[in-house]
Amino acid sequence: MKQGKAPYIGLAELAATLAAQTGIHATRNQSILMLSHYMGLRAMELAKLTIGDLYDPQTREVRESVRLLSCMTKGQKFREVYLTHVPSRQILATYLASRGLRYMDAPLFLSQRGGAFSPNTMQRLLAIMYQRAGVVGSSHSGRRSFATHLIETGADVFAIKELLGHTSIATTQRYFSSNPSRMKKFVSLLI
């Protein structure tokens, strides 16, 4: 699949994918999906997160602001991302409570074998989660959908570029899905 051409996931498809996550890893999988869709994180970034990246032991709450260190990102570029979406915070808090919070440097997401995910296994897990729901999606779909939703709510392309950690606006622009109803709305503004 060409870069920037990951399938766009609408809110109804995301809800179906979340609902399809069952079993002992349901909350973990839902948390992964939510961070992908509401923070725009890459599979590699999801795999490298620690408990301390998202949990503040002083306040005992999920952090709203998350610092991705250069060793965690593509292009080794530090960036700050945000988790303000309340349902995502709630699902993540439930998952964290099930994990135990003794070691802040422990991997946030544990594989079935109990260790950290590699970027490749995280990519495969995301693809399996969409497949399980009958949704056409890839590990990059959450990221593309995040960018598309932001542009639809009026965010400017420069802010989205920073949130995604891109060095070029051209890269960011490839993420936007053409939404026919959105296009029709803009054309109807013509007098």
Buried (B, 14 or more C-beta within 10 A) or exposed (E): EEEBEBBBBBEEBBEBBBEBBEEEBBBBBBBBBBBBBBBBBBBBBBBBBBBBBBBEEEEEEBBEEBEBEEEBBEEEEEBEBEBEBEEBBEBBBEBBEEBEEEEEEBBBBBBEEEEBBBBEBBBBBBBEBBEBBEBEBBBBBBBBBBBBBBBBEEEEBEEBBEBBBBEEEEBBBBBBBEBEEBEEEEEEEEE
